[in-house]
Amino acid sequence: MKIDRIVVEEKICHGQPCIKGTRIMVYQIIELIGAGLPPEQIINDYYPQITKEDIRACLQYASTLIRDQKFVSFEEVI
């Protein structure tokens, strides 16, 4: 899996992690997956310029970020 498909640049999308070469932010893909959309539908209906590998990289990036974090209840976050 290549996380190098994900970039963080201050001048692009206000520094939000994006899929390289796009302005598609990682959280946008994660939200669509969370809503139950399969990768094929995300690509076909929303972002035809990305690949399944890009989607897998978003998931890996997100899981890497939370792996060693201190956890709080969801109620504390919102």
C-alpha positions in Angstrom: 0.0 0.0 0.0 1.4 3.4 -0.9 0.5 6.3 1.4 2.6 8.5 -0.9 -0.7 8.9 -2.8 -1.7 11.2 0.0 -0.2 14.6 0.2 -0.5 17.5 2.7 0.4 20.9 1.4 -0.5 24.1 3.2 -1.5 25.9 0.0 -3.8 23.1 -1.2 -7.2 22.7 0.5 -5.9 24.6 3.6 -3.5 21.8 4.4 -6.0 19.0 4.6 -4.7 15.6 3.4 -5.6 15.1 -0.2 -5.2 12.5 -2.9 -2.1 13.4 -4.8 -2.8 15.4 -8.0 -6.3 16.3 -6.9 -8.2 18.5 -4.5 -10.1 15.5 -3.1 -9.6 15.4 0.6 -9.1 12.1 2.5 -12.0 12.9 4.8 -14.4 13.1 1.8 -13.5 9.6 0.8 -13.8 8.3 4.3 -17.2 9.9 4.7 -18.5 8.3 1.6 -17.2 4.9 2.7 -18.8 5.5 6.1 -22.1 6.2 4.3 -21.9 2.7 2.8 -20.8 3.5 -0.7 -18.5 0.9 -2.3 -15.3 2.1 -4.0 -16.7 1.5 -7.5 -19.6 3.8 -6.8 -17.3 6.5 -5.3 -15.2 6.4 -8.5 -18.1 6.2 -10.9 -20.5 8.6 -9.3 -18.3 11.1 -7.5 -14.6 11.0 -8.4 -13.8 9.3 -11.7 -10.3 10.7 -11.6 -9.2 8.5 -8.7 -8.6 4.8 -8.4 -9.3 2.0 -6.0 -5.7 2.2 -4.9 -6.3 5.9 -4.0 -9.3 4.9 -1.9 -7.2 2.2 -0.1 -4.5 4.8 0.5 -7.1 7.1 2.2 -8.1 4.3 4.5 -4.6 3.4 5.3 -3.7 7.1 6.0 -6.7 7.5 8.3 -6.0 4.2 10.2 -2.3 5.2 10.6 -3.4 8.6 12.1 -5.6 7.0 14.8 -3.6 3.9 15.6 -1.6 5.5 18.5 -4.0 8.2 19.5 -5.5 8.7 22.9 -9.2 7.8 22.6 -12.0 9.9 23.9 -15.8 9.3 23.7 -17.5 10.6 20.7 -19.6 12.9 22.9 -16.4 14.6 24.0 -15.5 15.4 20.4 -18.7 17.0 19.3 
